[in-house]
Amino acid sequence: MPAEDSTELLKEAERVFARLLDLISAINRTNANTAFDKVSSISDAIAKRDITAKKRDFLSGIADAASTRQDRYSKSEVKFVATLSIAQLQKQVDQLSKEFRELDTKLQELNWKTELV
């Protein structure tokens, strides 16, 4: 016989999931109703931060792929030539990284100062 009552464990799991739903809903309401700046909410800022990170990662991947050195062992092998400016891509990646850090820092600050709705 199990040490725990499985029926009680399932009831407890239901209570935990209900509480989780309440917390997530409260966080989403709070984020939607709390100003991040004069024109956007915390929800808007989170979306912008997430897209900034995805764009940064995308451009970083392109820069990495474009800067990969291709060794050729004879002149008859295909030569790979970068068609993008790696320096320009890296500059964009650096700018996006800075924007991400600034957004994330302000979001964390507001997180500590804001009460759930």
C-alpha positions in Angstrom: 0.0 0.0 0.0 1.4 3.4 -0.9 2.5 5.7 1.9 0.3 8.5 0.4 -3.4 8.6 -0.5 -3.5 9.0 -4.3 -6.9 10.6 -4.1 -5.7 13.3 -1.7 -2.6 13.9 -3.9 -4.8 14.5 -6.9 -7.0 16.9 -4.9 -3.9 18.7 -3.7 -2.6 18.9 -7.3 -6.0 20.5 -8.4 -5.6 23.1 -5.6 -2.1 23.9 -6.7 -3.1 24.3 -10.4 -6.0 26.5 -9.4 -3.7 28.7 -7.3 -1.2 28.8 -10.2 -4.0 29.9 -12.5 -5.0 32.7 -10.0 -1.4 33.9 -9.8 -0.8 33.9 -13.5 -4.0 35.7 -14.1 -3.2 38.3 -11.5 0.3 38.8 -13.0 -1.1 39.3 -16.4 -3.8 41.8 -15.2 -1.1 43.7 -13.3 1.3 43.8 -16.3 -1.5 44.9 -18.6 -2.6 47.7 -16.2 0.7 49.0 -15.0 2.5 51.7 -17.0 6.1 50.9 -18.1 6.6 54.4 -19.5 4.3 57.2 -20.8 3.1 55.1 -23.8 3.3 51.4 -22.9 2.4 48.9 -20.3 4.6 46.3 -18.6 3.0 43.7 -21.0 4.1 45.8 -24.0 7.6 46.1 -22.5 7.8 42.3 -21.9 6.8 41.7 -25.6 9.4 44.2 -26.8 12.1 42.7 -24.6 11.3 39.2 -25.9 11.3 40.2 -29.5 14.6 42.2 -29.0 16.2 39.0 -27.6 14.9 36.9 -30.5 16.2 39.4 -33.1 19.5 39.6 -31.3 19.9 35.9 -31.2 18.9 35.6 -34.9 21.4 38.3 -36.0 24.1 36.7 -33.8 23.5 33.4 -35.4 23.9 34.9 -38.9 27.1 36.7 -37.8 28.5 33.5 -36.4 27.6 31.5 -39.6 29.0 34.3 -41.8 32.3 34.4 -39.9 33.0 30.7 -39.9 36.3 30.0 -41.6 36.1 27.6 -44.5 39.4 25.8 -45.1 40.1 24.8 -48.6 42.6 22.2 -49.5 42.9 22.9 -53.2 41.9 25.7 -55.6 39.2 23.5 -57.1 37.1 23.5 -53.9 34.3 25.9 -53.5 35.3 29.2 -51.8 32.8 30.7 -49.4 32.5 34.4 -49.4 30.6 36.4 -46.7 27.9 38.5 -48.4 27.1 40.4 -45.2 29.1 42.8 -43.2 30.0 40.8 -40.1 31.1 44.0 -38.3 27.8 45.7 -39.1 25.9 42.6 -37.9 27.9 42.5 -34.7 27.2 46.2 -34.1 23.5 45.5 -34.4 23.8 42.6 -32.0 25.6 44.8 -29.5 22.9 47.5 -29.8 20.1 44.9 -29.3 22.0 43.5 -26.3 22.1 46.9 -24.8 18.4 47.5 -25.4 17.6 44.1 -23.9 19.6 44.8 -20.8 18.0 48.2 -20.3 14.4 46.9 -20.8 15.1 43.9 -18.5 16.6 46.1 -15.8 13.6 48.5 -15.8 11.2 45.5 -15.8 12.9 44.0 -12.8 12.8 47.3 -11.0 9.1 47.6 -11.7 8.6 44.0 -10.6 9.9 44.8 -7.2 7.8 48.0 -6.9 4.5 46.8 -8.2 1.8 45.0 -6.2 -0.4 42.4 -7.8 -3.9 43.5 -8.9 
